[in-house]
C-alpha cells in the first residue's frame, strides 16, 4: 500500500445547521464554524467534512442541491466559504465538502428546463418515462417510502425517477453531458482550494436498465431499491472516469459512502489506484436492519459489534485504508447504539471511543461525539424533522404498532438524534444560538456539554484528546497507523481485544465490554501500560483483572 498524506490524520464531520450559529437566527452557519476552528485544532482535528451547505430548499436537509456553485444564504456566502478554506489552511487543516451527484433538487435549473421540454437536451439529464397503460415503469420503492416515480410537473403522462425524496430527481449518469457538468463542478471546487469530498450515495448512480419490476417485499406492492442495485453492474466505469478527470489530477482526498459493494470490487474502490482514497465501514451500522422497517430491527450486542468490525478489518487488510466511525448525520448516536441500554456512562463511552479509534484506518469523529452526546427524546412525531424518521413512523403504524411504540423506534434509530444542536455549554440553548434553534436541543445539555468537560481532566473530551495524541506519538505512530490488526480473544463473551503489531512493536487494545468484572489472559508480559480509561489497572503476570467497561492499551514484550 502506498503511503498517503492523509493516513496519519484525524477527521471530523460537521453538520453545519447544528454546529454553531453566529448570527442568532437559530441555524448554524459557516462563520460559526470559522469561530470554532481553534477548538477543533486543540482537539486534534486535521480534516473537516462539511455536510451540504449548497443552495437548497432543504427537503432532505441540503442533500437536495439547487445550485452546486452557490452557498445557501442560511449558511452564509461564497466569501464565507473561501474564508473558511483559507483559515483552515492557516491551521494546517483541510476542508472536505459533500459531493451529492446521484440526484439534484427539483428546483435546480436543469430540472426546470427538463420540465419545460422533456424531449429536449435537459430532459435527458434525468430519467423521464411515460406511463404505459397507467402503469409505472417499475415497482421500486424509494429510500424514503412510496414509489420512485413522480409525475413530471406539467405533464400528465410523464414520470421522473427519484430513488430518494420526490424533490430529489435522479441524474442520468448514462448521459456523457451530465458527467461533464459534474466533473466541471468538482474541478471548480478543487481549484478553489477544497481538499476533497465525501461522496454521497454513490452506488446509486448506476441503475439496472431497462426498468423492470422485482418481487414485492411489503404489502404496498413495491420492492426495495436494493434489489435493483444488487443487479446493477458497471458503476466502476463512471467512478474511474470521475477519479481520472477530477480527483487524481488534484491529489484530492475522497471518502465514499458505499453500500452494496461487492467484496471482489474492494481493491477497485480503495486500492492503490482506487476510485476513492477511502470509504466508510458500515458493517456495524447496517447490522440488524430490517427492510420491513425500524420496528423490526434487531439491537446490536457488544459481540455483534466486535464481529462486524473485525470482519471489515479482515476484508480490507491487504487492500487499503477504511474509514472508521461510530456515528454520523444519518445515524443515531454511537453511545446510545453500541452501549447496551441504560449502561452509557463515562467509562463505557471511553471504552467505545478507544476500541473504534485505534483500529487500522482513518478515525472519524462526528460533532458532539467527543463529549458523548446521546439520543434525544420526543413527546410527539410533530417534533421530528427527519423525513426518513417520519416515513418509518408511518410504516410502523401501518404494521399495527402503537403511536407510543412507533415514536420509541424514532427515538432509537432516527437521524434527528445526530442533528440536535451541539452542546457547547449549560447556558440557554446549550450555547448553540441566541435565537430559537431550528431543532430542539437535547434536554441533557445541562449535564453533557463541552465547557464542563473541558474543565474536567477525566472527561470523555480529554480522553479523545489522549487518543489523538497517542495516535500521533512517535513512539507508537508507525504501529497504530500501518501496523497489522490481529483480533484477540474473539471467542470471549463481551470482550473486544486486538493487537496492533509491526516488526518492532506489539500493542494490545483490550476492552471488557460489559458492566461486570472479568479476568482475561495476556499472551505475553506487559512491558508498559500506555492508557486506561479508569484510575486503576490490575495487571498480574499473564492475566489482567478488568473492571466493568474498562479498556486498556498495553505494550507487550516480545
C-alpha positions in Angstrom: 0.0 0.0 0.0 1.3 3.4 -1.0 1.6 5.8 2.0 -0.6 8.9 1.6 -0.6 12.3 3.2 -3.9 11.7 5.0 -3.0 8.3 6.6 -1.9 9.9 9.9 -4.7 12.4 10.1 -7.9 12.6 12.3 -11.1 13.6 10.5 -14.2 15.3 11.9 -17.7 15.7 10.5 -19.6 18.9 10.9 -23.4 19.2 10.3 -23.4 22.9 9.6 -27.0 23.6 10.5 -26.5 22.3 14.1 -22.8 23.2 14.9 -22.6 26.9 15.8 -24.9 29.8 15.0 -23.1 33.1 14.6 -26.0 35.4 13.8 -28.8 34.3 16.2 -31.2 33.0 13.5 -31.3 29.5 15.1 -29.3 27.9 12.2 -25.7 27.0 12.3 -23.5 28.7 9.7 -20.1 29.0 8.1 -19.0 31.9 10.3 -19.9 29.8 13.3 -17.6 27.0 12.0 -14.8 29.5 11.5 -15.2 30.7 15.1 -14.6 27.1 16.3 -11.6 26.2 14.2 -9.3 26.8 17.1 -11.4 24.5 19.2 -11.1 21.8 16.6 -7.4 22.3 16.2 -7.0 22.0 20.0 -9.0 18.8 19.9 -6.5 17.4 17.3 -8.6 17.5 14.1 -6.9 17.7 10.7 -9.7 17.0 8.1 -13.1 18.6 8.4 -16.0 17.3 6.3 -19.0 19.7 6.0 -22.4 18.2 5.3 -24.1 20.1 2.4 -24.3 23.9 2.6 -25.0 24.5 -1.1 -28.2 26.4 -2.2 -31.1 24.1 -1.3 -34.8 24.0 -0.4 -33.7 21.6 2.4 -36.3 18.9 1.6 -33.6 16.5 2.7 -31.5 18.9 4.7 -29.3 20.0 1.9 -28.9 16.7 0.1 -31.2 18.2 -2.5 -29.0 20.8 -4.2 -30.5 23.6 -6.3 -27.1 25.1 -7.3 -23.7 23.4 -6.8 -22.0 26.8 -7.3 -23.7 28.7 -4.5 -23.7 28.6 -0.7 -27.2 28.7 0.8 -27.8 32.1 2.4 -28.9 30.3 5.6 -25.2 29.2 6.0 -23.5 32.3 4.5 -21.8 33.3 1.3 -19.1 32.1 -1.0 -16.9 34.7 0.6 -17.5 32.9 3.9 -16.6 29.6 2.3 -13.4 31.0 0.9 -12.6 32.4 4.3 -13.2 29.0 5.9 -10.9 27.3 3.5 -8.2 29.9 4.0 -8.5 29.9 7.8 -8.3 26.1 7.9 -5.1 26.2 5.7 -3.5 28.6 8.2 -4.0 26.0 10.8 -2.8 23.2 8.5 -6.4 21.8 8.4 -8.2 20.6 5.3 -11.8 21.2 4.3 -13.9 18.5 2.6 -17.4 19.1 1.2 -20.2 16.7 0.5 -20.4 15.6 -3.2 -24.1 14.8 -3.9 -24.4 13.8 -7.5 -26.7 10.9 -7.7 -29.5 13.5 -7.7 -30.1 17.2 -7.5 -33.1 19.3 -6.4 -36.3 19.6 -8.4 -35.5 23.4 -8.1 -32.2 23.0 -10.0 -32.1 24.8 -13.3 -31.5 21.5 -15.1 -34.8 20.0 -13.8 -36.8 23.2 -14.5 -35.6 23.0 -18.1 -36.4 19.3 -18.3 -40.0 20.1 -17.2 -40.3 22.7 -20.0 -39.1 20.3 -22.6 -38.9 16.6 -21.5 -37.8 15.6 -25.0 -35.0 18.2 -25.2 -31.4 18.3 -24.0 -32.2 18.7 -20.3 -34.9 16.0 -20.3 -32.0 13.6 -21.0 -30.3 14.8 -17.8 -32.9 12.8 -15.9 -34.8 9.5 -16.1 -38.1 10.6 -17.6 -40.5 7.9 -18.8 -44.1 7.6 -20.0 -46.6 5.5 -18.0 -47.8 2.7 -20.2 -51.5 1.8 -19.7 -51.4 3.8 -16.5 -48.7 1.6 -15.1 -45.5 3.0 -13.6 -42.2 2.0 -15.4 -41.2 -0.3 -12.4 -42.2 -1.0 -8.8 -39.1 0.1 -6.9 -39.7 1.7 -3.5 -37.8 4.9 -2.7 -35.5 5.1 0.3 -38.0 7.4 2.0 -41.1 5.3 1.1 -43.5 5.2 -1.8 -42.8 4.7 -5.5 -39.6 6.0 -7.1 -41.8 7.6 -9.8 -43.5 11.0 -9.6 -45.5 12.9 -12.2 -43.4 15.4 -14.1 -44.8 18.8 -13.4 -46.9 20.0 -16.3 -47.0 16.6 -18.0 -49.8 14.2 -17.1 -48.3 11.2 -18.9 -44.6 11.6 -17.9 -42.9 10.4 -14.7 -39.4 11.1 -13.4 -37.2 8.8 -11.3 -36.2 9.6 -7.7 -34.7 6.9 -5.5 -34.7 9.3 -2.6 -37.2 12.1 -1.9 -39.6 13.2 -4.7 -37.8 16.6 -4.6 -34.5 14.8 -5.5 -34.7 13.7 -9.2 -32.0 11.2 -10.1 -29.4 12.4 -12.6 -28.9 10.3 -15.6 -25.2 9.3 -15.4 -25.5 7.3 -18.7 -25.6 10.7 -20.4 -22.0 11.9 -21.0 -23.1 15.6 -20.9 -24.3 15.1 -17.3 -21.0 13.6 -16.3 -19.1 16.5 -18.0 -21.2 19.0 -16.0 -20.5 17.2 -12.8 -16.7 16.9 -13.4 -16.5 20.6 -14.3 -18.2 21.4 -10.9 -15.9 19.1 -9.0 -12.8 20.7 -10.6 -14.1 24.2 -9.9 -14.3 23.4 -6.2 -10.9 21.7 -6.1 -9.3 24.6 -7.9 -10.8 26.9 -5.3 -8.8 25.2 -2.6 -11.0 22.4 -1.3 -9.1 19.3 -0.2 -11.6 16.8 -1.4 -15.0 15.3 -1.0 -17.2 12.9 0.9 -19.1 11.2 -1.9 -22.8 10.7 -1.1 -24.9 7.6 -2.0 -22.6 7.0 -5.0 -23.5 3.4 -5.8 -27.0 4.6 -6.8 -25.7 6.3 -9.9 -25.7 3.0 -11.9 -29.2 1.6 -12.5 -30.0 -1.9 -13.8 -31.6 -1.0 -17.1 -34.1 -1.3 -18.7 -36.5 -0.7 -15.9 -38.3 -3.8 -14.6 -40.3 -5.0 -11.6 -38.9 -7.0 -8.8 -40.9 -9.2 -6.3 -42.8 -7.1 -3.9 -41.3 -7.2 -0.3 -44.0 -5.3 1.5 -47.8 -5.1 1.4 -47.5 -1.9 -0.6 -46.7 -4.0 -3.7 -43.3 -2.3 -4.0 -39.8 -3.6 -4.0 -36.7 -2.2 -2.2 -34.4 -0.3 -4.5 -31.6 -2.5 -3.0 -32.9 -5.4 -5.2 -32.2 -3.3 -8.3 -28.7 -2.3 -7.0 -27.8 -5.9 -6.5 -28.2 -6.5 -10.2 -26.7 -3.2 -11.4 -23.2 -3.6 -13.0 -20.7 -1.2 -14.4 -20.6 1.6 -11.8 -16.8 1.4 -11.9 -16.7 2.8 -15.4 -18.3 6.0 -14.1 -16.2 6.1 -10.9 -12.9 5.5 -12.6 -13.7 8.3 -15.1 -14.6 10.7 -12.3 -11.4 9.8 -10.5 -9.2 10.3 -13.5 -10.8 13.6 -14.6 -11.1 15.3 -11.2 -9.7 13.7 -8.0 -6.4 12.3 -9.3 -5.1 15.4 -11.0 -5.7 17.4 -7.8 -4.4 14.6 -5.4 -7.7 15.1 -3.6 -8.8 13.3 -0.6 -12.1 11.4 -1.1 -14.2 9.2 1.1 -17.1 7.2 -0.3 -20.4 6.5 1.2 -20.6 3.0 -0.3 -23.2 0.4 0.4 -23.9 -2.8 -1.6 -20.3 -3.0 -2.8 -19.2 -6.5 -3.9 -16.2 -7.8 -1.9 -14.2 -8.6 -5.0 -14.6 -4.9 -6.0 -12.9 -3.5 -2.8 -9.5 -3.1 -4.5 -11.2 -1.1 -7.2 -12.8 1.2 -4.6 -9.9 1.8 -2.1 -6.8 0.1 -3.5 -3.7 2.0 -4.6 -5.5 3.3 -7.7 -9.0 3.1 -6.2 -11.9 5.3 -7.1 -11.7 6.8 -3.7 -9.0 7.4 -1.1 -11.1 5.5 1.5 -14.6 4.5 2.3 -16.7 4.3 5.4 -17.2 1.0 7.3 -20.9 0.5 7.6 -20.9 -3.2 8.7 -22.0 -2.4 12.2 -24.2 0.5 11.1 -26.4 -1.8 9.0 -26.4 -4.7 11.4 -29.9 -5.7 12.5 -31.6 -3.6 9.9 -34.9 -5.0 8.6 -36.4 -3.9 5.3 -39.8 -4.1 6.9 -38.9 -1.0 8.9 -37.3 0.1 12.2 -39.9 -1.7 14.3 -38.4 -5.0 13.1 -34.7 -4.1 13.5 -32.5 -6.0 15.9 -30.4 -4.5 18.7 -26.6 -4.9 18.2 -24.8 -6.6 21.1 -21.1 -6.0 22.1 -20.3 -9.3 20.5 -22.1 -8.4 17.3 -20.3 -5.0 17.2 -16.9 -6.7 17.6 -17.6 -9.3 14.9 -18.8 -6.7 12.4 -15.7 -4.5 13.0 -13.3 -7.5 12.7 -15.0 -8.8 9.6 -14.4 -5.4 7.8 -10.8 -5.2 9.1 -10.1 -8.7 7.6 -11.7 -7.8 4.3 -9.6 -4.6 3.8 -6.3 -5.6 5.5 -4.3 -6.0 2.3 -6.2 -3.6 0.2 -6.3 -0.1 1.6 -7.5 2.2 4.5 -11.1 2.0 5.7 -12.7 5.0 7.5 -13.9 4.1 11.0 -17.0 5.7 12.6 -19.4 5.1 15.4 -21.9 7.7 14.2 -22.7 10.3 11.5 -25.5 12.6 10.4 -27.6 9.7 9.2 -27.4 7.5 12.3 -28.4 7.6 16.0 -25.7 8.5 18.5 -23.0 5.8 18.8 -23.0 5.7 22.6 -26.8 5.1 22.5 -26.5 2.4 19.9 -23.3 0.4 20.7 -23.6 0.5 24.5 -26.4 -1.6 26.0 -29.5 0.3 27.1 -29.1 2.0 30.4 -25.3 1.5 30.6 -24.0 4.6 28.9 -21.6 6.2 31.4 -18.2 7.9 31.2 -16.4 4.6 31.4 -18.4 2.8 28.7 -18.2 5.8 26.4 -14.4 5.9 26.8 -14.3 2.2 26.1 -16.2 2.6 22.9 -14.0 5.5 21.9 -10.8 3.6 22.3 -12.0 0.4 20.7 -13.0 2.1 17.4 -10.4 4.9 17.3 -7.3 2.7 17.4 -8.5 0.4 14.7 -6.5 0.3 11.5 -7.8 3.0 9.2 -8.8 6.6 9.4 -10.7 7.6 12.6 -13.7 10.0 12.2 -15.3 12.0 14.9 -18.9 13.3 14.4 -19.7 16.6 16.1 -20.7 16.0 19.7 -19.2 12.5 19.7 -16.2 13.8 21.6 -18.4 14.8 24.5 -20.6 11.7 24.4 -23.8 13.3 23.1 -26.7 10.9 23.4 -30.0 10.2 21.6 -32.8 12.6 22.4 -36.5 12.2 23.3 -39.7 13.4 21.6 -43.1 14.0 23.0 -44.8 13.5 19.6 -43.9 12.9 16.0 -44.7 16.6 15.4 -41.3 17.4 17.0 -39.5 15.3 14.4 -37.9 16.9 11.3 -36.2 14.0 9.6 -38.2 12.6 6.6 -36.8 9.1 7.0 -38.0 9.0 10.6 -41.4 10.2 9.7 -41.7 7.5 7.0 -40.6 4.8 9.4 -43.1 6.1 11.9 -45.9 5.7 9.4 -44.6 2.3 8.4 -44.7 1.1 12.0 -48.2 2.4 12.5 -49.4 0.7 9.3 -47.9 -2.6 10.8 -50.1 -2.2 13.9 -47.5 -0.7 16.2 -48.9 1.8 18.7 -48.1 5.5 18.4 -46.0 5.4 21.6 -44.0 2.4 20.4 -43.6 3.9 16.9 -42.2 7.1 18.4 -39.9 4.9 20.6 -38.3 3.5 17.4 -37.8 7.0 16.1 -36.0 7.9 19.3 -33.9 4.8 18.9 -32.9 5.0 15.3 -33.9 8.4 14.0 -31.5 10.8 12.2 -32.6 13.8 14.3 -30.5 12.2 17.2 -27.3 13.3 15.4 -28.8 16.6 14.2 -29.7 18.2 17.6 -27.6 21.3 18.2 -24.0 20.9 19.5 -23.9 21.2 23.3 -21.3 23.9 23.9 -22.2 24.7 27.5 -25.0 24.8 30.1 -26.4 28.2 29.1 -29.7 28.7 27.1 -29.9 26.5 24.0 -26.6 24.9 25.0 -24.7 27.9 23.8 -25.6 27.0 20.2 -27.6 30.1 19.4 -29.0 33.2 20.9 -32.2 32.7 18.9 -34.7 29.8 18.6 -32.8 26.6 17.5 -34.2 25.1 14.3 -34.3 21.7 16.0 -34.8 21.4 19.8 -31.7 20.9 21.9 -31.3 17.6 23.7 -32.6 18.3 27.3 -29.5 16.6 28.8 -27.2 19.5 27.7 -27.0 20.8 31.2 -25.1 17.7 32.2 -23.4 16.8 28.9 -21.7 19.8 27.4 -18.2 20.8 26.2 -17.4 23.5 28.7 -17.9 21.2 31.7 -15.8 18.5 30.1 -13.0 20.9 29.2 -12.8 21.8 32.9 -12.7 18.1 33.9 -9.4 16.4 33.1 -11.1 13.0 33.5 -13.8 13.7 30.9 -14.6 12.0 27.7 -13.4 15.1 25.8 -10.0 14.8 27.3 -9.9 11.1 26.7 -10.5 11.7 23.0 -7.6 14.2 23.1 -5.4 11.5 24.7 -6.4 9.0 21.9 -5.5 11.5 19.2 -2.2 12.3 21.0 -1.4 8.6 21.3 -2.0 8.0 17.5 0.5 10.9 16.9 3.0 9.8 19.5 6.3 9.0 17.6 6.8 6.0 19.9 3.6 4.4 18.7 2.6 6.2 15.5 4.0 3.7 13.0 2.4 0.8 14.7 -1.0 2.4 15.1 -1.2 3.7 11.6 0.5 1.0 9.5 0.7 -2.0 11.8 -1.4 -5.1 11.3 -4.7 -5.6 13.2 -5.0 -9.1 14.7 -8.1 -10.0 16.7 -7.5 -11.4 20.2 -9.9 -13.3 22.5 -12.5 -13.3 19.8 -14.5 -16.2 21.3 -14.8 -14.4 24.7 -18.2 -13.0 25.5 -18.4 -9.2 25.8 -14.7 -8.8 25.2 -13.2 -6.8 22.3 -9.5 -7.0 22.0 -7.0 -6.8 19.2 -3.3 -6.3 18.5 -1.7 -3.5 16.5 1.5 -5.1 15.5 4.5 -4.5 13.3 8.0 -6.0 13.1 9.2 -3.8 16.0 6.3 -3.5 18.4 3.2 -5.2 19.7 0.3 -3.2 21.2 -2.8 -4.7 22.7 -6.1 -2.8 22.9 -8.3 -4.8 25.3 -11.8 -3.9 26.5 -14.2 -5.5 29.0 -17.4 -4.7 27.1 -19.8 -5.2 30.0 -20.8 -3.9 33.4 -19.4 -7.0 35.3 -15.7 -7.5 36.0 -13.7 -10.0 34.0 -10.3 -11.6 34.4 -8.6 -12.1 31.0 -5.4 -13.8 29.8 -2.5 -11.9 28.4 -0.5 -13.5 25.6 2.8 -12.0 26.8 4.1 -10.0 29.7 3.1 -6.3 29.8 6.0 -4.0 29.0 4.1 -0.8 29.6 0.6 0.4 30.4 0.0 3.1 27.8 -3.6 4.1 28.5 -6.5 3.2 30.8 -10.0 4.7 31.0 -10.1 4.0 34.7 -7.7 5.1 37.5 -6.6 1.6 38.4 -5.2 -1.2 36.1 -4.8 -4.6 37.8 -2.2 -6.5 35.7 -0.7 -9.6 37.3 1.7 -11.6 35.2 -0.1 -13.4 32.5 -3.6 -12.0 33.2 -5.4 -8.8 33.7 -8.3 -8.2 36.0 -10.6 -5.7 34.4 -13.4 -3.6 36.0 -16.7 -3.1 34.2 -16.3 -1.2 30.9 -12.5 -0.9 31.4 -10.3 -0.5 28.3 -6.5 -0.7 28.3 -3.8 0.0 25.8 -0.7 -2.1 26.6 2.7 -2.5 25.0 3.7 -6.2 25.3 7.1 -7.7 25.4 8.5 -9.7 22.5 
